[in-house]
Amino acid sequence: MTVDLSPPGFSTTVEALRLRSWQLGPGQPTLVTDQFTDADFNLVVDDRADVHINSKDGRFYLGWFPAGRPGTDGEGWKLAVTGTAQVPGYHVSFGTDTPAQVVAAAVAAVLGSSRPR
């Protein structure tokens, strides 16, 4: 019979606990918006300077609201994909201070999962 003498909990090293630097602040929204082409998407800038991008088929939507989306508490980005009769769609929101690189990664994942019909 073998007895495990390791202490309970988890083990780590001082190196693993070092402080990290995290990207903060909204960054450059062009990291997100530059992923779209005129051939596949429509872009509209409204009178509040909010940017709305939708796919030509109308099933994809991305809104950027630099001053916050009206009627929300600090929503800066809204991404939505309309579902079908068989499968529901989805949406995700990001705050006004979410780094653009994070939003760009989410958008790239969604765009990468799409395919022409």
C-alpha positions in Angstrom: 0.0 0.0 0.0 1.3 3.5 -0.9 0.4 6.6 1.1 0.2 10.0 -0.7 2.2 12.4 1.6 1.7 15.5 -0.6 0.0 18.4 1.1 -3.7 19.1 0.3 -4.5 21.9 -2.2 -2.4 22.9 -5.2 1.3 23.4 -5.6 2.9 26.2 -7.5 6.2 28.1 -7.8 7.1 31.7 -7.1 7.7 32.1 -10.8 4.2 31.1 -11.6 2.8 33.7 -9.2 4.7 36.6 -10.7 2.7 39.7 -11.5 1.5 40.1 -15.1 0.7 43.0 -17.2 -2.8 42.9 -18.7 -4.1 45.0 -21.6 -6.7 47.5 -20.4 -8.7 50.2 -22.2 -10.6 50.1 -25.4 -7.7 50.2 -27.8 -8.2 50.6 -31.6 -11.6 49.6 -32.9 -10.2 49.3 -36.4 -8.8 45.9 -35.2 -12.4 44.8 -35.2 -13.9 46.8 -38.1 -11.1 46.1 -40.6 -12.1 42.4 -40.6 -15.1 43.2 -42.8 -15.3 43.6 -46.6 -17.7 45.7 -48.7 -18.4 42.6 -50.7 -20.0 40.7 -47.8 -21.0 43.4 -45.3 -22.8 46.7 -45.0 -21.5 49.4 -42.8 -23.5 52.4 -41.5 -22.4 55.2 -39.2 -25.4 56.8 -37.6 -25.9 60.4 -36.2 -24.4 59.4 -32.8 -21.2 58.1 -34.5 -22.2 54.5 -33.6 -21.1 52.0 -36.2 -23.4 49.2 -37.4 -22.1 46.3 -39.5 -24.4 43.6 -40.9 -24.0 40.8 -43.4 -25.6 41.0 -46.7 -28.0 38.2 -45.8 -28.9 40.1 -42.6 -28.1 37.2 -40.2 -24.9 38.8 -38.7 -24.8 42.1 -36.8 -22.1 44.0 -35.0 -22.6 47.3 -33.4 -19.9 49.5 -31.9 -21.1 52.2 -29.5 -18.2 54.3 -28.4 -20.3 56.3 -25.8 -22.3 53.2 -24.8 -25.3 51.7 -26.4 -28.5 53.6 -25.6 -30.6 52.0 -22.9 -27.8 49.8 -21.6 -25.2 50.2 -18.8 -21.9 50.6 -20.7 -22.4 48.2 -23.5 -19.8 49.1 -26.1 -20.1 46.2 -28.6 -23.0 44.0 -29.6 -22.5 41.0 -31.8 -25.5 38.9 -32.8 -26.1 36.0 -35.2 -29.7 35.2 -36.1 -30.6 31.5 -35.8 -32.7 29.3 -38.0 -36.0 27.6 -37.6 -34.1 24.6 -36.1 -31.3 26.2 -34.2 -31.4 29.4 -32.1 -29.1 32.3 -32.7 -26.9 33.9 -30.2 -25.6 37.3 -29.1 -22.7 38.6 -27.0 -22.0 42.0 -25.6 -18.7 43.7 -24.5 -18.3 46.8 -22.4 -17.0 50.1 -23.7 -13.7 49.5 -22.0 -13.2 46.0 -23.4 -9.9 45.9 -25.3 -10.6 45.9 -29.1 -8.2 42.9 -29.4 -10.6 40.8 -27.3 -13.6 41.8 -29.4 -11.6 41.3 -32.6 -10.7 37.7 -31.5 -14.4 37.0 -30.9 -15.4 38.5 -34.2 -12.7 36.5 -36.0 -14.0 33.3 -34.4 -17.5 34.0 -35.5 -16.5 35.0 -39.0 -14.2 31.9 -39.2 -17.1 29.6 -38.4 -19.3 31.0 -41.2 -19.5 29.6 -44.7 -21.2 30.7 -47.9 -24.3 28.9 -48.9 
